[in-house]
Amino acid sequence: MRFMAFAFKNLFRRPLRTGLTITGVALAVAVAVSLIGFNIGYRQSIDVSIDKLGFQVMIMAKGCPYEAATMMLKGGTGLVYLPSSTYDKVRSDPDISAITPIFVGVAEKEGSGISDESASSFAIISGIEVESFVSMKPWMTMSQSAGHQGGRWFTDEATDEVVLGFEVAEYEQRKVGDSYYMSITPYGQTEPVMSEFKVAGILERTGTQDDGTVFMPINLARSL
């Protein structure tokens, strides 16, 4: 007890030094807590973003994905696709618990958005198998807000239906049941072909790239 009393008495003998020491320790603890909190929050944010991809491994044709994305956004062609046999080979692997094929392309659409500056622009198209795709991304649900009621996924055999990401529908001012027009250049041809689709559903906002994507059956996407 005499030692503790001596220690406290010594602290009060030099209040300035004691105050600076306490302030320094408090700042060090505050900085450490802030950095640890930032690190934990950052890791959780990254984990959530990765989880929302819906898959752990992505298999694509050899090449730079950024170059492909730039080419698609500019309306370019010549993208390299994997053969369908690759999907069959991976699916047969016993170590694969789930797999879904995605056929990504680009289409020219009419300038019908609320802020289009030119006659036309481009849209990212994803051809999917609904059952396997939704099983990997169960958080993707249909919006039921005004004009979006009754939305649903298309069937794999559908030939004229699409599902719009939230941002696409908002930008294009489309509702469930509306028509959606796109010009798609078939493989091996130089002239685009105008196609009309019915909006079968509009997705809730996810905060991912899916918000800006137009979804259609994978067989339809391949045929176009």
C-alpha positions as protocol buffer text, in pm:
chain_id: "A"
residue {
  index: 1
  type: MET
  ca { x: 0 y: 0 z: 0 }
}
residue {
  index: 2
  type: ARG
  ca { x: 288 y: 237 z: 81 }
}
residue {
  index: 3
  type: PHE
  ca { x: 430 y: 169 z: -265 }
}
residue {
  index: 4
  type: MET
  ca { x: 98 y: 256 z: -435 }
}
residue {
  index: 5
  type: ALA
  ca { x: 65 y: 572 z: -228 }
}
residue {
  index: 6
  type: PHE
  ca { x: 420 y: 668 z: -322 }
}
residue {
  index: 7
  type: ALA
  ca { x: 346 y: 610 z: -692 }
}
residue {
  index: 8
  type: PHE
  ca { x: 31 y: 824 z: -689 }
}
residue {
  index: 9
  type: LYS
  ca { x: 204 y: 1097 z: -492 }
}
residue {
  index: 10
  type: ASN
  ca { x: 483 y: 1101 z: -750 }
}
residue {
  index: 11
  type: LEU
  ca { x: 231 y: 1140 z: -1032 }
}
residue {
  index: 12
  type: PHE
  ca { x: 73 y: 1443 z: -872 }
}
residue {
  index: 13
  type: ARG
  ca { x: 409 y: 1604 z: -803 }
}
residue {
  index: 14
  type: ARG
  ca { x: 457 y: 1668 z: -1177 }
}
residue {
  index: 15
  type: PRO
  ca { x: 105 y: 1720 z: -1318 }
}
residue {
  index: 16
  type: LEU
  ca { x: 226 y: 1845 z: -1659 }
}
residue {
  index: 17
  type: ARG
  ca { x: 441 y: 1541 z: -1723 }
}
residue {
  index: 18
  type: THR
  ca { x: 166 y: 1314 z: -1595 }
}
residue {
  index: 19
  type: GLY
  ca { x: -93 y: 1482 z: -1818 }
}
residue {
  index: 20
  type: LEU
  ca { x: 128 y: 1455 z: -2127 }
}
residue {
  index: 21
  type: THR
  ca { x: 198 y: 1090 z: -2055 }
}
residue {
  index: 22
  type: ILE
  ca { x: -170 y: 1008 z: -2012 }
}
residue {
  index: 23
  type: THR
  ca { x: -255 y: 1201 z: -2329 }
}
residue {
  index: 24
  type: GLY
  ca { x: 14 y: 1017 z: -2527 }
}
residue {
  index: 25
  type: VAL
  ca { x: -102 y: 678 z: -2407 }
}
residue {
  index: 26
  type: ALA
  ca { x: -466 y: 767 z: -2480 }
}
residue {
  index: 27
  type: LEU
  ca { x: -378 y: 882 z: -2833 }
}
residue {
  index: 28
  type: ALA
  ca { x: -178 y: 566 z: -2897 }
}
residue {
  index: 29
  type: VAL
  ca { x: -469 y: 349 z: -2782 }
}
residue {
  index: 30
  type: ALA
  ca { x: -717 y: 552 z: -2989 }
}
residue {
  index: 31
  type: VAL
  ca { x: -503 y: 520 z: -3303 }
}
residue {
  index: 32
  type: ALA
  ca { x: -457 y: 146 z: -3247 }
}
residue {
  index: 33
  type: VAL
  ca { x: -830 y: 93 z: -3197 }
}
residue {
  index: 34
  type: SER
  ca { x: -908 y: 302 z: -3507 }
}
residue {
  index: 35
  type: LEU
  ca { x: -662 y: 107 z: -3723 }
}
residue {
  index: 36
  type: ILE
  ca { x: -789 y: -227 z: -3596 }
}
residue {
  index: 37
  type: GLY
  ca { x: -1150 y: -119 z: -3657 }
}
residue {
  index: 38
  type: PHE
  ca { x: -1064 y: 5 z: -4006 }
}
residue {
  index: 39
  type: ASN
  ca { x: -885 y: -320 z: -4086 }
}
residue {
  index: 40
  type: ILE
  ca { x: -1176 y: -532 z: -3963 }
}
residue {
  index: 41
  type: GLY
  ca { x: -1430 y: -320 z: -4153 }
}
residue {
  index: 42
  type: TYR
  ca { x: -1221 y: -328 z: -4471 }
}
residue {
  index: 43
  type: ARG
  ca { x: -1180 y: -707 z: -4455 }
}
residue {
  index: 44
  type: GLN
  ca { x: -1552 y: -753 z: -4395 }
}
residue {
  index: 45
  type: SER
  ca { x: -1633 y: -526 z: -4690 }
}
residue {
  index: 46
  type: ILE
  ca { x: -1398 y: -723 z: -4915 }
}
residue {
  index: 47
  type: ASP
  ca { x: -1548 y: -1052 z: -4796 }
}
residue {
  index: 48
  type: VAL
  ca { x: -1900 y: -928 z: -4869 }
}
residue {
  index: 49
  type: SER
  ca { x: -1796 y: -809 z: -5217 }
}
residue {
  index: 50
  type: ILE
  ca { x: -1633 y: -1143 z: -5293 }
}
residue {
  index: 51
  type: ASP
  ca { x: -1933 y: -1336 z: -5159 }
}
residue {
  index: 52
  type: LYS
  ca { x: -2162 y: -1134 z: -5387 }
}
residue {
  index: 53
  type: LEU
  ca { x: -1973 y: -1262 z: -5689 }
}
residue {
  index: 54
  type: GLY
  ca { x: -2155 y: -1586 z: -5619 }
}
residue {
  index: 55
  type: PHE
  ca { x: -1858 y: -1807 z: -5704 }
}
residue {
  index: 56
  type: GLN
  ca { x: -1506 y: -1875 z: -5582 }
}
residue {
  index: 57
  type: VAL
  ca { x: -1335 y: -1952 z: -5914 }
}
residue {
  index: 58
  type: MET
  ca { x: -1400 y: -1791 z: -6252 }
}
residue {
  index: 59
  type: ILE
  ca { x: -1288 y: -1971 z: -6566 }
}
residue {
  index: 60
  type: MET
  ca { x: -1248 y: -1758 z: -6878 }
}
residue {
  index: 61
  type: ALA
  ca { x: -1063 y: -1756 z: -7207 }
}
residue {
  index: 62
  type: LYS
  ca { x: -697 y: -1654 z: -7189 }
}
residue {
  index: 63
  type: GLY
  ca { x: -651 y: -1280 z: -7225 }
}
residue {
  index: 64
  type: CYS
  ca { x: -681 y: -956 z: -7035 }
}
residue {
  index: 65
  type: PRO
  ca { x: -1031 y: -906 z: -6885 }
}
residue {
  index: 66
  type: TYR
  ca { x: -979 y: -528 z: -6874 }
}
residue {
  index: 67
  type: GLU
  ca { x: -903 y: -520 z: -7244 }
}
residue {
  index: 68
  type: ALA
  ca { x: -1213 y: -727 z: -7312 }
}
residue {
  index: 69
  type: ALA
  ca { x: -1427 y: -500 z: -7095 }
}
residue {
  index: 70
  type: THR
  ca { x: -1296 y: -190 z: -7272 }
}
residue {
  index: 71
  type: MET
  ca { x: -1363 y: -347 z: -7610 }
}
residue {
  index: 72
  type: MET
  ca { x: -1717 y: -438 z: -7510 }
}
residue {
  index: 73
  type: LEU
  ca { x: -1795 y: -93 z: -7373 }
}
residue {
  index: 74
  type: LYS
  ca { x: -1679 y: 59 z: -7700 }
}
residue {
  index: 75
  type: GLY
  ca { x: -1892 y: -182 z: -7899 }
}
residue {
  index: 76
  type: GLY
  ca { x: -1601 y: -387 z: -8027 }
}
residue {
  index: 77
  type: THR
  ca { x: -1615 y: -751 z: -8127 }
}
residue {
  index: 78
  type: GLY
  ca { x: -1364 y: -1031 z: -8150 }
}
residue {
  index: 79
  type: LEU
  ca { x: -1396 y: -1151 z: -7791 }
}
residue {
  index: 80
  type: VAL
  ca { x: -1267 y: -1502 z: -7726 }
}
residue {
  index: 81
  type: TYR
  ca { x: -1512 y: -1751 z: -7574 }
}
residue {
  index: 82
  type: LEU
  ca { x: -1454 y: -2089 z: -7416 }
}
residue {
  index: 83
  type: PRO
  ca { x: -1599 y: -2392 z: -7597 }
}
residue {
  index: 84
  type: SER
  ca { x: -1902 y: -2554 z: -7438 }
}
residue {
  index: 85
  type: SER
  ca { x: -1695 y: -2868 z: -7379 }
}
residue {
  index: 86
  type: THR
  ca { x: -1505 y: -2678 z: -7109 }
}
residue {
  index: 87
  type: TYR
  ca { x: -1823 y: -2639 z: -6907 }
}
residue {
  index: 88
  type: ASP
  ca { x: -1903 y: -3010 z: -6940 }
}
residue {
  index: 89
  type: LYS
  ca { x: -1551 y: -3103 z: -6832 }
}
residue {
  index: 90
  type: VAL
  ca { x: -1556 y: -2879 z: -6524 }
}
residue {
  index: 91
  type: ARG
  ca { x: -1907 y: -2986 z: -6428 }
}
residue {
  index: 92
  type: SER
  ca { x: -1800 y: -3351 z: -6422 }
}
residue {
  index: 93
  type: ASP
  ca { x: -1527 y: -3279 z: -6167 }
}
residue {
  index: 94
  type: PRO
  ca { x: -1634 y: -3441 z: -5835 }
}
residue {
  index: 95
  type: ASP
  ca { x: -1467 y: -3160 z: -5638 }
}
residue {
  index: 96
  type: ILE
  ca { x: -1699 y: -2897 z: -5789 }
}
residue {
  index: 97
  type: SER
  ca { x: -2006 y: -2842 z: -5571 }
}
residue {
  index: 98
  type: ALA
  ca { x: -2179 y: -2591 z: -5800 }
}
residue {
  index: 99
  type: ILE
  ca { x: -2118 y: -2437 z: -6140 }
}
residue {
  index: 100
  type: THR
  ca { x: -2307 y: -2202 z: -6369 }
}
residue {
  index: 101
  type: PRO
  ca { x: -2224 y: -2096 z: -6727 }
}
residue {
  index: 102
  type: ILE
  ca { x: -2238 y: -1727 z: -6821 }
}
residue {
  index: 103
  type: PHE
  ca { x: -2223 y: -1601 z: -7179 }
}
residue {
  index: 104
  type: VAL
  ca { x: -2124 y: -1234 z: -7180 }
}
residue {
  index: 105
  type: GLY
  ca { x: -2169 y: -1009 z: -7481 }
}
residue {
  index: 106
  type: VAL
  ca { x: -2245 y: -655 z: -7587 }
}
residue {
  index: 107
  type: ALA
  ca { x: -2543 y: -512 z: -7772 }
}
residue {
  index: 108
  type: GLU
  ca { x: -2628 y: -174 z: -7917 }
}
residue {
  index: 109
  type: LYS
  ca { x: -2950 y: -24 z: -7788 }
}
residue {
  index: 110
  type: GLU
  ca { x: -3164 y: 264 z: -7891 }
}
residue {
  index: 111
  type: GLY
  ca { x: -3097 y: 595 z: -7716 }
}
residue {
  index: 112
  type: SER
  ca { x: -3401 y: 579 z: -7494 }
}
residue {
  index: 113
  type: GLY
  ca { x: -3242 y: 648 z: -7157 }
}
residue {
  index: 114
  type: ILE
  ca { x: -3316 y: 962 z: -6960 }
}
residue {
  index: 115
  type: SER
  ca { x: -2972 y: 1107 z: -7027 }
}
residue {
  index: 116
  type: ASP
  ca { x: -2860 y: 960 z: -7360 }
}
residue {
  index: 117
  type: GLU
  ca { x: -2650 y: 1210 z: -7550 }
}
residue {
  index: 118
  type: SER
  ca { x: -2638 y: 1018 z: -7875 }
}
residue {
  index: 119
  type: ALA
  ca { x: -2870 y: 810 z: -8087 }
}
residue {
  index: 120
  type: SER
  ca { x: -2754 y: 485 z: -7933 }
}
residue {
  index: 121
  type: SER
  ca { x: -2531 y: 331 z: -7667 }
}
residue {
  index: 122
  type: PHE
  ca { x: -2426 y: -14 z: -7556 }
}
residue {
  index: 123
  type: ALA
  ca { x: -2558 y: -265 z: -7303 }
}
residue {
  index: 124
  type: ILE
  ca { x: -2384 y: -559 z: -7136 }
}
residue {
  index: 125
  type: ILE
  ca { x: -2567 y: -887 z: -7196 }
}
residue {
  index: 126
  type: SER
  ca { x: -2535 y: -1196 z: -6975 }
}
residue {
  index: 127
  type: GLY
  ca { x: -2674 y: -1525 z: -7096 }
}
residue {
  index: 128
  type: ILE
  ca { x: -2745 y: -1748 z: -6795 }
}
residue {
  index: 129
  type: GLU
  ca { x: -2904 y: -2072 z: -6680 }
}
residue {
  index: 130
  type: VAL
  ca { x: -3156 y: -1943 z: -6430 }
}
residue {
  index: 131
  type: GLU
  ca { x: -3161 y: -2233 z: -6183 }
}
residue {
  index: 132
  type: SER
  ca { x: -2784 y: -2264 z: -6133 }
}
residue {
  index: 133
  type: PHE
  ca { x: -2726 y: -1888 z: -6153 }
}
residue {
  index: 134
  type: VAL
  ca { x: -2984 y: -1801 z: -5887 }
}
residue {
  index: 135
  type: SER
  ca { x: -2861 y: -2080 z: -5659 }
}
residue {
  index: 136
  type: MET
  ca { x: -2521 y: -1909 z: -5655 }
}
residue {
  index: 137
  type: LYS
  ca { x: -2672 y: -1565 z: -5601 }
}
residue {
  index: 138
  type: PRO
  ca { x: -2976 y: -1620 z: -5376 }
}
residue {
  index: 139
  type: TRP
  ca { x: -2983 y: -1252 z: -5275 }
}
residue {
  index: 140
  type: MET
  ca { x: -3089 y: -1150 z: -5627 }
}
residue {
  index: 141
  type: THR
  ca { x: -3463 y: -1099 z: -5597 }
}
residue {
  index: 142
  type: MET
  ca { x: -3725 y: -934 z: -5811 }
}
residue {
  index: 143
  type: SER
  ca { x: -3820 y: -576 z: -5733 }
}
residue {
  index: 144
  type: GLN
  ca { x: -4183 y: -525 z: -5636 }
}
residue {
  index: 145
  type: SER
  ca { x: -4186 y: -145 z: -5638 }
}
residue {
  index: 146
  type: ALA
  ca { x: -4421 y: 60 z: -5856 }
}
residue {
  index: 147
  type: GLY
  ca { x: -4417 y: -72 z: -6211 }
}
residue {
  index: 148
  type: HIS
  ca { x: -4211 y: -375 z: -6114 }
}
residue {
  index: 149
  type: GLN
  ca { x: -4485 y: -594 z: -5970 }
}
residue {
  index: 150
  type: GLY
  ca { x: -4522 y: -943 z: -6110 }
}
residue {
  index: 151
  type: GLY
  ca { x: -4160 y: -969 z: -6217 }
}
residue {
  index: 152
  type: ARG
  ca { x: -4018 y: -1318 z: -6267 }
}
residue {
  index: 153
  type: TRP
  ca { x: -3726 y: -1499 z: -6422 }
}
residue {
  index: 154
  type: PHE
  ca { x: -3759 y: -1620 z: -6778 }
}
residue {
  index: 155
  type: THR
  ca { x: -3752 y: -1989 z: -6863 }
}
residue {
  index: 156
  type: ASP
  ca { x: -3444 y: -2140 z: -7026 }
}
residue {
  index: 157
  type: GLU
  ca { x: -3648 y: -2197 z: -7342 }
}
residue {
  index: 158
  type: ALA
  ca { x: -3769 y: -1835 z: -7372 }
}
residue {
  index: 159
  type: THR
  ca { x: -3677 y: -1660 z: -7697 }
}
residue {
  index: 160
  type: ASP
  ca { x: -3801 y: -1306 z: -7641 }
}
residue {
  index: 161
  type: GLU
  ca { x: -3771 y: -1228 z: -7268 }
}
residue {
  index: 162
  type: VAL
  ca { x: -3508 y: -1049 z: -7062 }
}
residue {
  index: 163
  type: VAL
  ca { x: -3458 y: -950 z: -6698 }
}
residue {
  index: 164
  type: LEU
  ca { x: -3311 y: -607 z: -6633 }
}
residue {
  index: 165
  type: GLY
  ca { x: -3073 y: -505 z: -6358 }
}
residue {
  index: 166
  type: PHE
  ca { x: -3204 y: -224 z: -6137 }
}
residue {
  index: 167
  type: GLU
  ca { x: -2981 y: 46 z: -6288 }
}
residue {
  index: 168
  type: VAL
  ca { x: -3068 y: -56 z: -6643 }
}
residue {
  index: 169
  type: ALA
  ca { x: -3441 y: -40 z: -6574 }
}
residue {
  index: 170
  type: GLU
  ca { x: -3407 y: 295 z: -6397 }
}
residue {
  index: 171
  type: TYR
  ca { x: -3190 y: 444 z: -6671 }
}
residue {
  index: 172
  type: GLU
  ca { x: -3410 y: 311 z: -6950 }
}
residue {
  index: 173
  type: GLN
  ca { x: -3733 y: 389 z: -6760 }
}
residue {
  index: 174
  type: ARG
  ca { x: -3861 y: 39 z: -6824 }
}
residue {
  index: 175
  type: LYS
  ca { x: -4132 y: -148 z: -6635 }
}
residue {
  index: 176
  type: VAL
  ca { x: -4233 y: -512 z: -6625 }
}
residue {
  index: 177
  type: GLY
  ca { x: -4407 y: -598 z: -6952 }
}
residue {
  index: 178
  type: ASP
  ca { x: -4240 y: -318 z: -7152 }
}
residue {
  index: 179
  type: SER
  ca { x: -4047 y: -380 z: -7472 }
}
residue {
  index: 180
  type: TYR
  ca { x: -3668 y: -358 z: -7478 }
}
residue {
  index: 181
  type: TYR
  ca { x: -3490 y: -312 z: -7810 }
}
residue {
  index: 182
  type: MET
  ca { x: -3131 y: -409 z: -7888 }
}
residue {
  index: 183
  type: SER
  ca { x: -2921 y: -428 z: -8204 }
}
residue {
  index: 184
  type: ILE
  ca { x: -2695 y: -733 z: -8199 }
}
residue {
  index: 185
  type: THR
  ca { x: -2438 y: -819 z: -8465 }
}
residue {
  index: 186
  type: PRO
  ca { x: -2452 y: -1198 z: -8521 }
}
residue {
  index: 187
  type: TYR
  ca { x: -2124 y: -1388 z: -8520 }
}
residue {
  index: 188
  type: GLY
  ca { x: -1955 y: -1371 z: -8859 }
}
residue {
  index: 189
  type: GLN
  ca { x: -2170 y: -1083 z: -8983 }
}
residue {
  index: 190
  type: THR
  ca { x: -2105 y: -712 z: -9012 }
}
residue {
  index: 191
  type: GLU
  ca { x: -2456 y: -569 z: -8998 }
}
residue {
  index: 192
  type: PRO
  ca { x: -2649 y: -557 z: -8669 }
}
residue {
  index: 193
  type: VAL
  ca { x: -2995 y: -707 z: -8637 }
}
residue {
  index: 194
  type: MET
  ca { x: -3263 y: -528 z: -8434 }
}
residue {
  index: 195
  type: SER
  ca { x: -3437 y: -752 z: -8180 }
}
residue {
  index: 196
  type: GLU
  ca { x: -3732 y: -682 z: -7953 }
}
residue {
  index: 197
  type: PHE
  ca { x: -3762 y: -839 z: -7609 }
}
residue {
  index: 198
  type: LYS
  ca { x: -4023 y: -831 z: -7335 }
}
residue {
  index: 199
  type: VAL
  ca { x: -3913 y: -728 z: -6985 }
}
residue {
  index: 200
  type: ALA
  ca { x: -4008 y: -1028 z: -6770 }
}
residue {
  index: 201
  type: GLY
  ca { x: -3870 y: -886 z: -6447 }
}
residue {
  index: 202
  type: ILE
  ca { x: -3656 y: -618 z: -6284 }
}
residue {
  index: 203
  type: LEU
  ca { x: -3407 y: -704 z: -6012 }
}
residue {
  index: 204
  type: GLU
  ca { x: -3368 y: -532 z: -5678 }
}
residue {
  index: 205
  type: ARG
  ca { x: -3057 y: -318 z: -5643 }
}
residue {
  index: 206
  type: THR
  ca { x: -2757 y: -528 z: -5538 }
}
residue {
  index: 207
  type: GLY
  ca { x: -2476 y: -274 z: -5548 }
}
residue {
  index: 208
  type: THR
  ca { x: -2280 y: -495 z: -5788 }
}
residue {
  index: 209
  type: GLN
  ca { x: -2217 y: -509 z: -6162 }
}
residue {
  index: 210
  type: ASP
  ca { x: -2542 y: -704 z: -6196 }
}
residue {
  index: 211
  type: ASP
  ca { x: -2736 y: -377 z: -6157 }
}
residue {
  index: 212
  type: GLY
  ca { x: -2611 y: -268 z: -6500 }
}
residue {
  index: 213
  type: THR
  ca { x: -2664 y: -598 z: -6681 }
}
residue {
  index: 214
  type: VAL
  ca { x: -2936 y: -731 z: -6910 }
}
residue {
  index: 215
  type: PHE
  ca { x: -2999 y: -1101 z: -6847 }
}
residue {
  index: 216
  type: MET
  ca { x: -3138 y: -1348 z: -7100 }
}
residue {
  index: 217
  type: PRO
  ca { x: -3140 y: -1728 z: -7143 }
}
residue {
  index: 218
  type: ILE
  ca { x: -2794 y: -1855 z: -7232 }
}
residue {
  index: 219
  type: ASN
  ca { x: -2916 y: -2042 z: -7539 }
}
residue {
  index: 220
  type: LEU
  ca { x: -3080 y: -1724 z: -7667 }
}
residue {
  index: 221
  type: ALA
  ca { x: -2762 y: -1524 z: -7607 }
}
residue {
  index: 222
  type: ARG
  ca { x: -2555 y: -1779 z: -7796 }
}
residue {
  index: 223
  type: SER
  ca { x: -2795 y: -1785 z: -8088 }
}
residue {
  index: 224
  type: LEU
  ca { x: -2784 y: -1407 z: -8120 }
}
